[in-house]
Amino acid sequence: MKTELPYVKNELDKHGVGYEMVQIEPKELIPLQQNVKKNKVDYFKDKINNDSPLEPICITNDNEILDVHHRAYAFMADPSVKSIVCLKVCLNKNDAARILNKIQDKFDFEQNFNPEK
């Protein structure tokens, strides 16, 4: 998602969707996307190695990765990473994906009509 975390949390609150910030071991994450580009994974590996700040990974209540698979694969490939900060949306993958897409669409719409935001 291109949307900032506070915006996502605010919208989840408005829709009455539960969520929590959690620390998850990489082996507990379940990727839903199998095809990832090595160069994108490498890009995030470099960010991890340089201690660059990264947004949390969005996951379902079953630890399925909803977004930023390249970042997740970079974390999972690094044996020094013991836990990953995740935004756990307390829904199944279909409902969670639906609400996150709705939030992203609203954010994009607002940005198009208020470019100075």
C-alpha positions as CSV (number, residue, x, y, z in Angstrom):
1,M,0.0,0.0,0.0
2,K,1.1,3.5,-0.7
3,T,-1.0,4.8,2.1
4,E,0.6,5.9,5.4
5,L,0.0,3.8,8.5
6,P,-1.9,6.4,10.5
7,Y,-4.3,6.9,7.6
8,V,-4.9,3.1,7.4
9,K,-5.4,2.8,11.1
10,N,-7.9,5.7,11.1
11,E,-9.9,4.2,8.2
12,L,-9.9,0.7,9.9
13,D,-11.3,2.4,13.0
14,K,-14.0,4.2,11.0
15,H,-15.0,0.8,9.5
16,G,-15.0,-1.0,12.8
17,V,-12.3,-3.4,11.7
18,G,-10.0,-4.7,14.4
19,Y,-6.2,-4.6,14.0
20,E,-3.1,-4.7,16.1
21,M,0.6,-4.0,15.7
22,V,2.4,-7.3,16.3
23,Q,6.0,-8.7,16.1
24,I,6.0,-11.9,14.0
25,E,8.8,-14.3,13.4
26,P,9.5,-14.5,9.6
27,K,8.8,-18.2,9.5
28,E,5.2,-17.5,10.8
29,L,4.3,-15.4,7.8
30,I,2.4,-17.0,4.9
31,P,3.1,-15.4,1.5
32,L,0.1,-15.3,-0.9
33,Q,2.2,-14.1,-3.8
34,Q,4.8,-16.6,-5.0
35,N,6.2,-14.7,-8.0
36,V,8.5,-11.9,-6.8
37,K,11.3,-10.1,-8.6
38,K,14.8,-10.7,-7.2
39,N,15.9,-7.1,-7.8
40,K,13.0,-5.8,-5.7
41,V,13.8,-8.3,-2.9
42,D,17.5,-7.2,-3.1
43,Y,16.4,-3.6,-2.9
44,F,14.7,-4.3,0.5
45,K,17.6,-6.5,1.7
46,D,19.8,-3.4,1.3
47,K,17.3,-1.3,3.3
48,I,17.3,-3.9,6.0
49,N,21.1,-4.1,6.1
50,N,21.3,-0.3,6.3
51,D,18.7,-0.1,9.1
52,S,16.4,2.0,6.9
53,P,12.9,2.5,8.4
54,L,10.3,0.3,6.7
55,E,6.6,0.4,7.0
56,P,4.9,-2.6,8.7
57,I,3.8,-5.5,6.7
58,C,0.0,-6.0,6.4
59,I,-1.2,-9.4,7.4
60,T,-4.4,-11.3,8.0
61,N,-5.6,-12.8,11.3
62,D,-4.0,-16.0,10.0
63,N,-0.6,-14.3,9.3
64,E,-1.1,-14.3,5.5
65,I,0.8,-11.5,3.8
66,L,-1.6,-9.0,2.2
67,D,0.8,-6.5,0.8
68,V,4.6,-5.8,0.3
69,H,5.6,-9.3,-0.5
70,H,9.0,-8.2,-1.8
71,R,9.8,-6.6,1.6
72,A,8.5,-9.7,3.4
73,Y,10.7,-12.0,1.3
74,A,13.7,-9.8,2.1
75,F,13.0,-10.1,5.8
76,M,12.5,-13.9,5.5
77,A,15.7,-14.3,3.6
78,D,17.8,-12.6,6.3
79,P,18.7,-15.0,9.1
80,S,19.5,-12.1,11.4
81,V,15.9,-10.9,11.4
82,K,14.2,-12.5,14.4
83,S,10.9,-10.6,14.1
84,I,9.0,-8.3,11.8
85,V,6.6,-5.5,12.7
86,C,3.2,-6.2,11.2
87,L,-0.2,-4.6,11.1
88,K,-2.5,-7.6,11.7
89,V,-5.9,-6.9,10.3
90,C,-8.4,-9.1,12.2
91,L,-10.1,-10.4,9.1
92,N,-9.7,-13.3,6.6
93,K,-7.6,-12.6,3.5
94,N,-10.6,-11.8,1.2
95,D,-12.2,-9.4,3.6
96,A,-8.9,-7.8,4.6
97,A,-7.9,-7.3,1.0
98,R,-11.2,-5.8,0.2
99,I,-11.1,-3.2,3.0
100,L,-7.4,-2.4,2.4
101,N,-8.2,-1.8,-1.3
102,K,-11.1,0.4,-0.4
103,I,-8.8,2.4,1.9
104,Q,-6.2,2.7,-0.8
105,D,-8.8,3.8,-3.4
106,K,-10.1,6.5,-1.0
107,F,-6.6,7.7,-0.3
108,D,-5.8,7.9,-4.0
109,F,-9.1,9.8,-4.7
110,E,-8.3,12.3,-1.9
111,Q,-4.8,12.8,-3.2
112,N,-6.0,13.5,-6.7
113,F,-8.4,16.2,-5.5
114,N,-6.1,17.6,-2.8
115,P,-2.6,17.4,-4.3
116,E,-1.1,19.6,-1.6
117,K,-1.9,17.0,1.1
